[in-house]
C-alpha cells in the first residue's frame, strides 16, 4: 500500500481520537481502545468487549472480552502515540507489552480484585477474568496500537495448559482493514488435503456452484481459527444447544458420528475465487478458497466446533456436505443475502440482511447526504451529519478532496464529531426505545437485535425521520459529555444509554426532537435534567443483584426494570418543553416517522380492546401464547395509564392485525 495513504490514515486517526476524547472528556488512549474494539467487534474478531485501564508494577491492561464463538478469553493492551510514524515499535517492546498482560492474568488468579475498589470498573474486570480463566478454551492477547510494529506475529505459548495466542493490530493492519472496503480481513483457506469436488451445470454466467464433502475436523479447525467471521454474512446466529436442532446435532456427534453426513443438511458457502489441483484418478479437487463465508449451516459448524472443543468428541468419522457458490467480489453482496434467505430451513428464522446494502441504511445515507443541519448559535456555518453506511466512507470522501484547502472545507462541512455509523444508529434508537440492556450487550449484538426489529417494523425514511434521528444522535453524544463531566470513573457507556432510556420513559418520548434539530443543541432544562438523572441511574447500575458483576448486570432486562422504576421527578422546566402527544401523533402520521407512531397508534386502541383480543386468543388458540400475553400486558398498561414501549406497540399492532385476519371482530382500523 502507498506510504502516503497510510500516513493520511495515521493523521486522520489521531485527529479523530483526539477530537473525540476532547468532546467526551476522556483520555486519548481510552478513546483509541474503544474505537478499535468497536471496529474489531463489528469485524467479528472479538465479542463482549469491556474497556478498563489498570497499570501497576509489571502489569498493564486496557480491557477484556469473552468471545463465545471462540470459547476464548481476550485481553487487550493499547499503545497510542500522537506522532505514530516517528518511531517503530520493536519486537522487544511488543514482547514487553504482552508480558504485562500475562502478569495481569497471574495477578487475577491470585485475587487482584481484593486490592481494587469494588465500585470501580477495574474491579469488575478483575473479577470477570478470574471467573473466566478456569473455563477458557484458549486465551488471546491483543496489542492495539497506531504505531508500526516491526514484527507482526509471535509464537503461541501456554499458561497452565491453556493455549495462548498473540494478536498484533498495528497501524498497517488497521489501515488495511479500514481501506479494504470490508469489515474484516478476507478469509483464505488452504485445503489440506485437497477436497474432491463436483462442478454443477452452468446456469448463470455470474456464478459457479461446486459440491464437496468437508471433513468435520477441518470444519472444527476453521471455526476455531475464524469464529463468527466465517458467518459474517449469515442471517443466523448460533443458538448454542437450546433448540431441538442443536441438541440433535450434539447427540449425533457424540453418539453416532458416522451417521452425521446422512442426518445433516450440510452447509452452504460462498467464495470469490477457488483454486484447484488435478487428481491422479481423474477430476479436480479444491486446494484453496478465497473469501470463504458460510451463509447457511452456521449452527452445524459451531456445533461441530463445540462438540470437539468442549465435549472432546471424535470427529474422525464426521463429514459434512458443502455447496460452494463462487462469484466475483462485486456480486457477492447481492447474491449472498438471497442464498441465505432461501437456504435457511433447519430452524425458523427471521430473514435479516446484516450488510450495508439493506434498504434502510441506503435510504438514511441518501437523505443525510443532502441534508444540511442548521447553524448552531447563529454562527451561519451550516454543516452535515455524515452517515458512514460502509466502513471507510468518510476517509474515502476526504481523500477525494485532493488539495489541503478542499480537505479543510470538507471537514468544516462534515465535522468528525458529526460522523455516525450503523452501530451508532442502533445505540441511538435502542436507547430512545427503552432497550438499554440491549445496547449494553455490545455494538455487534445490539446491531443484530436492531436489524431483527427493523424487519418486523421498517420505518419510512424521509427528511423528518432523519432530522429526528440526528436529534437523537445529538442527545446521545451530549449525554456522553454530561456523564463524563461527573467523572464517575467507569461504566460511562451503560450510564449513558440507561439515562436516555429512563428519560424517554419519564417524558413518554415527548422530548422536542424538532427543537434539538433546529438548534443543534440540548436546551438548558434538558441538560440539567440529564445531569441530575444520571447520578441515581449510575447507583442502580453499579449495584447488581444476585452476585452478578456490573457489566453482566447491565445486559439484563432486570437491570432496566429496576432503573425504569427509579423514583425521579420530572423537572417543571423540562415538563414545560415537552411536545403535546396529539401533535406527535398528527405529525408522525403525515411524515411516516416511525419513532413515535407505533406507540401513538397502539395507545389509541382502548384498553378493553386489547383485553378482548387476549381473551379471544386464549379461547380460540389462534395466536401464540406470547402474543396473548403481550395483548394482555398492553391492555393492563393502558388501563392504568402507563406508557407502553415501542417494542410492545410494534408487537401489539402485529398481533392485532393477525387476529383480525383470523376472525377477531373489532371496529379498530390499523
GIHU-V654456 format. One line per field, one symbol per residue. ss: DSSP state (a for helix, b for strand, c for the rest). A space follows every 10 residues. Layout:
ss->???
This chain:
ss->ccaaaaaaaa aaaaaaaaaa aaaacccaaa aaaaaaaaaa aaccccccbb bbbbbbccbb bbbbbbbccc cbbbbbbbbc ccccccccbc aaaaaaaaaa aaaaaaaaac caaaaccccc aaaaaaaaaa aaaccccbbb bbbbbcccbc ccccccbbbc cbbbbbbbbc aaaaaaaaac cccccccbbb bbbbbbbbbc ccccccbbbb bbbbbaaaaa aaaaaaaaaa accccccccc cccaaaaaaa aaaaacaaaa aaacccbbbb bcbbbbbbcc cccbbbbbbb ccbbbbcaaa aaaaaaaaac ccccccccbb bbbbbbbcaa aaaaaaaaaa aaaccccccc ccccccccaa aaaaaaaaac ccbccaaacc ccbccbbbcc ccaaaaaaaa cccaaaaaaa aaaccaaabb baaaaaaaaa aacccaaaac ccaaaaaaaa aaaaaacccc ccaaaaaaaa aaaaaaaaaa aaaaaccccc caaaaaaaaa aaaaaacccc ccaaaaaaac cccaaaaaaa aaaaaaaaaa acccccccca aaacccaaaa aaaacccccc caaaaccccc aaaaaaaaaa acccccaaaa aaacccaaaa aaaaaaaaaa ccccaaaaaa aaaaaaaaac cccccaaaaa aaaaaaaaaa accccccccc
